[in-house]
Amino acid sequence: MSKVIYVSGGQKSGKTTFAQNLALSLSKNPIYLATSRVWDEDYKKRIDRHKSDRGDEWTNIEEEKYISKYKFENKVVLIDCVTLWMTNFFYDNNQDIGKCIEEAKTELNGLLKTDATYIIVSNEIGLGGTPANKMACKFIDMLGLINQYIANSSDETYIMFSGIPVKIK
């Protein structure tokens, strides 16, 4: 049976550090499933720097959208992050929130059929007020909906505040 540990929080709240330390406490060789799309050369350099910072104990996999194609039987998998993953759906589906949510749920449900421990990281971006930009509002709504879906189906949920994890489920 799979176990889902969901970690959310604001930007630079310590989500990834907490999630990485948790993964390393559960496995000597965890898997890092990175969902970011490489948008340009500077971003690629940033990604490469993050990979080298993690160390050799990690197996790094980069997958922009189709996470269900992997079978991580009895592994510890850190998925970082839902925000970037949903950006890919949002961009590819012309901001169609319904289609984005449907595709993301299908991918998540397919992935979670494989018995493993999944640590899923996302940003909590709906706490900062409502932007004037209509596209940003749509993205915040979409991310909030998928975050709720993941949190509701998780076994444990943490929110990060200033580097401090607060267990809420």
Buried (B, 14 or more C-beta within 10 A) or exposed (E): EBBBBBBBBBEEBBBBEBBBEBBBEBBEEBBBBBBBBEEEEEEEEEBEEBBEEBEEEBBEBEBBBEBBEBEBEEBBBBBBBBBBBBBBBBBBBEBBBEBBBEBBBEBBEBBBEBEBBBBBBBBBBEEEEEEEEEEEEBBBEBBBBBBEBBBEBBEBBBBBEEEEBEEEE
